[in-house]
């Protein structure tokens, strides 16, 4: 499931691959992120409110055959989640509650909709957001005429153990290009996963 601030990072600030995982895409460190609750049935055009939005600027996106990971500048490694993520089928999230000041893999500590302003102000910042591809759904690339392209998708909460207790909408803004390359990488990894499921051939064995 989607996980906030629990991604294991290397000393260089890159996500540490899970067993058998290979990253096939990384962006320039200029990605802005907006993450906020998206109740079932809400329109894609829904806008966040000040009290329930997590934001990060100038981060880097990574895509592997298993997940999408966002890493904000200066993010700290969510070590508590790393081991749990590996043992939980390679989802990149932990099953235990995050420690104070940490968030599930690739995200920030969660706040359900309707959080009072005082609570919102005390929330830790979004440092990392890690979403397995099967929990990263309904994605689409939006290319406005007069503003930066962005990709948006629903991050499913799974059991809620990754820091999110409701579906959240994530918007990834590409300030300096790369949106189509990211979109293509996500779609290719989905297609390979589908093919692997039909043939029984592990997706890791495919040439990336």
N, C-alpha and C positions, 0 to 999 in steps of 0.2 A: 504494500500500500504506500501511498505518498507519505514521506517522512520529512520532518522539519528539523534542521540543525543537528542531524545525527550522522552525517556523511563522514567517513574516515578520509582524512586528507594527508597527503605526503608533506614533507617539510617545505616543498616548493608551492604548496597550496593547491595541488591537483588531486582529484578523487583517486583513492587507492582502488584498483580493480578487484572485484570479487573473484573467487576461484573460477577460472575458465572464461573470465570476462575480457573483452577487448574493446577499447574506445575507438570509434571510427570517425568521429567528428569532434572538433573543438573550435570555438568561435574566437574572435578577437575579444579582449576584455572590455567590451563597451556595451554589454547587454543590461537593460533596465527591466526590472520585474515588478509586477503588481499581482498580488495573491489575495483573494477575498472569498468569503462564503458564497455559494451559488446553490440556493435551495432547488430541489427537483422541480422542473417545470418552469423555472425562471428563463426569460429570453436571453440569448447570447449577448444582447446589447446592454444588459444590466450594468450599472456603474457602482463602484464601491463607495462606501461612506467612510468618512475620516476615522471612525471608531473601530472599523473591522478590517482595514486593509493593511497588509504587510507589503513593504516596498524595499527594493534594493537597487542601487545604481552602479554601473561600471563593472559588472561581473562577467564571468565566463561560462558558457554552456558547453556541455559534453554529451555525446550520444554514444551508447554502446549497444550491443545486440540485446541487452537486458533492460536498460533504463536510460532516463534523461536526468542529468545532474546539473544544477546551477550552483556556482560558487561565487559568493560576493567577495569584494576586496577585503583582505585581512581576516577572512573567516577562520575560525578555530576548528580543529578536528573534533568531531563528535565521537570520540573513542568508545564511549559506552555503547553506542549503537552499532559499531562496526562488527564486533564479534557476533552480536545477536543477529545482524543482518545476514551474515554469512551462514549461520546455522538455520535461518528461517527460509531456506529455499532460494537464497540469493536475491531477496527483494531490496536489500539495501536499507532496511529499517529495522528497528529493534522492537521487541515485544514488551519491554519494560518501560515504565514511565520515564520521560526524559528528566535529567537532573536540572536543577535550577539554572537558568541561563543558557540551556541548550535546547535544540530543536531537532525534530526528526530529520533523517537523512535528506539533505538538500532543502531544508525549509527552516522557518522560524517558529518559535513556540506559538501554538495555535490559540486563536480566540474565536469562539463561536459568534455568530451574529448577535447584535444587541449588547455588546460589551460596553459598559459605562466608560466614558472618557478617561476617568482616573485609572481604570484597569488597562485601557489601551496604552496610556502613557508609560505604564510600568512594564509593558511587554518587552522582552529582549528583541533585538533587531533580527531580521531574516538574514541568516548567514549562508545556509545551504538549503537546497531543495532537491530531493532525490525521489524520482517517481518511476517505478517499474512500467514498462511499456503497456502492460495489460491494465494498468490503473490510470493510464494517460490517454483519455478517450475524447472523441468528438473534436479532434484538432482541426484547425483551419488556418490558412495563411491569409492575412488581410494586408493589402497594399494600397493605402490611401494616396491620393494625388499630392497632397501638400504636407504630409507628415511622415514620420518613420514607419516602415513596415513593421507589423507585429504578428506573432503567432499566438493563438489562444487555444486552450484545451481545458477539459475538466479533469481535475485530479481527484480520483475516488479515494474515499477514506478507509476502505477495507474494514478492519476491526476497530479502527480508531487508535490503535497502539502506536501509530507513527506520528502522532501529534495533531491529527485532524479528525474531528468527530462528525464532520459533515462534508459533502462534496465542496470543493473549492474551484474557482475559476482562476487560471493563471494566464497572464498576458506577458509575453516576452517581446520587448521592443528592441529592434535592431537599428542602432543609431548610425552605424557605418557599414551597412550591407551584411550579407551572409544569411538573410532570412530564407531564401530559396534553398540554399545549400543545407541549412538545418532541416527544413521541411522535407527535402529529398532524403536525407539521412534517416529521419524518423520513419518515413514511409517505406524505405528499402528494408530497414530492420524489421518492420512489421511484416512485410511480405516474406522475408526469409524465415521469420518465426512461424508464419502460417504454413509455409512449404515444409518446414521441419516437422511440424505437427502432423502433416498429412503423410509424410514419407517415413517418419521415425528417425531421420538423420539429424543429429545434433546441430543446432545452428552454428555452434562454435567452429565446426569443421568447414563451414563455407568460407570462401575467399572474400575478405572484406577490402 
